[in-house]
């Protein structure tokens, strides 16, 4: 998809969330934001880039499985970083 409104380097695949739960600029929508911008962590781009970045960069939890009769133990949590694997 061509994106002359965003400048060079932001054409190609765009991210759209078809089920937004809140208003963005007065409308219920999310995107289209540039996938290239999201992969580079450019959250100051228009069209809900910060929201989309947050959607794909959630916390990572590390659990230890000790068998069927014992509860799983939370070992740690990692926040931040690009979790997008496209």
C-alpha positions in Angstrom: 0.0 0.0 0.0 1.4 3.4 -0.9 1.6 5.9 2.0 2.5 9.3 0.6 1.0 10.8 3.8 3.7 9.2 5.9 6.7 9.7 3.6 9.3 7.3 2.2 9.8 4.0 4.0 6.3 3.5 5.3 4.7 1.9 2.3 3.9 -1.8 2.1 2.0 -3.7 4.7 -0.3 -1.8 7.1 -1.8 -2.8 10.4 -5.5 -2.5 11.0 -7.4 -3.7 14.1 -11.0 -4.2 13.1 -12.3 -4.4 16.6 -11.2 -1.2 18.4 -12.7 -0.6 21.8 -12.1 3.1 22.2 -12.2 6.3 20.1 -9.2 7.5 18.1 -9.5 11.0 16.8 -13.2 10.9 17.4 -13.9 7.6 15.6 -13.9 4.0 16.6 -11.0 2.7 14.6 -7.4 1.5 14.8 -5.0 2.1 11.9 -4.0 1.8 9.2 -0.5 2.2 10.6 2.7 1.2 8.9 4.1 -2.2 9.8 7.6 -0.8 9.2 7.1 1.9 11.8 5.8 -0.7 14.3 8.8 -3.0 13.7 11.2 -0.1 14.3 9.4 1.0 17.4 8.4 4.4 16.0 5.4 5.1 18.3 5.1 8.8 17.4 3.7 8.0 13.9 0.0 8.7 13.3 -2.9 6.3 13.0 -2.7 4.6 16.4 1.0 3.5 16.2 1.4 3.6 20.0 -1.6 1.4 20.5 -0.6 -1.1 17.9 2.9 -1.2 19.3 1.5 -2.0 22.7 -0.7 -4.7 21.3 2.3 -6.7 20.0 4.7 -5.9 22.8 3.0 -7.4 25.8 4.8 -8.9 28.8 6.5 -12.3 28.5 6.0 -14.6 31.5 8.3 -17.5 32.4 6.7 -20.4 34.2 8.1 -23.6 35.7 6.0 -26.8 35.3 6.6 -29.1 38.2 4.2 -31.9 37.3 0.5 -32.6 37.2 -0.1 -32.4 41.0 1.8 -29.2 41.7 0.9 -25.7 40.6 3.0 -23.9 38.1 5.5 -21.4 39.5 6.1 -17.9 38.0 9.8 -17.5 37.5 9.9 -14.1 36.1 8.5 -11.5 33.6 10.1 -9.6 30.8 8.7 -6.3 29.6 9.6 -4.2 26.6 11.3 -5.0 23.3 9.8 -5.9 20.0 7.6 -8.9 20.2 6.5 -8.7 16.6 7.6 -11.8 14.6 6.4 -11.1 11.1 
